[in-house]
Amino acid sequence: MSVEQRLMDQLHEAALIEDEEREWLRTGRIPCSDCGTRVRTTTLETLPDHQCSQRQHARREREAVERDDEKWSQT
């Protein structure tokens, strides 16, 4: 990866973070980086409990079922 590409990637990442922070200032909500749920919070330091672990577990189970369905449909 070239220096130019790395710099562009860093700038893009910084812009995404800035957009999320701006959205949080406007709405009071920020997406959880683990499960994607938009959570209302008063600080960016920690997120309130929003059943993140349960959501991730349910998503993994759905994805496993989808993979099994694809596998059976291919045979």
N, C-alpha and C positions, 0 to 999 in steps of 0.2 A: 504494500500500500504506500502510495507516494505521500510526501509531506503535505502536499496540497490537499489530497483526499482526507488525510487525518485531520487537518485544520477544518475543512468543510464539515466533517463528521462532528467535531467538537462544537462548532458554531451551531449546527443543527440541534444537537443535544441541549445546548444552552438555551436556544430559542424555545424548544419544547418545554423545558422547565419553567422558563419565564411565562409562557402561555398558561401553564397549569397554575402558577402563582397568581397571575392576573385574574384567571377564572375564579380562583379561591377568594380573592379580594372582592370580586363582584358578587358571587353567589354564596360564599361561606362553605362551599363543598370542594372536595379534592378527591381524585380517584386513588383508591388503594393500589399500590404497585403490585401486590400479590394476587388479588382477586378481581380487580377492576371496578369494584363497587364504588360509586361516588358517595362519600361520607361527609356529613356536616361536622365541621370542627372549628374551634376558635383559635387553634394554634397549628402550625405545621410541624411541631416537634413530635407529637404522637397522635394517633387516631383513636377515637373511641371504639369500644367493642362493637363489631358489626358482623360477627359470626364468620369471620374470614376463613378459618380452618374448615368449617363445615361446608362453605361454598366451594373451596378448593377440592375437598373430598368429593362432593357431588359432581363437580366438573370432571374430575378424573374418572369417576364411574361412568358418566355419560360418554366420555371419549372412548373408554374401553368397550362399551356396548356398540358404539358406532364402528370401531375397528373390527369387532367381531361380525357385525352385520356386513361390512364390506368384504371381509374374508369369505363369508358364506355365499355372498352374491357372486363372487368371482369363481367359485367352484361349480 
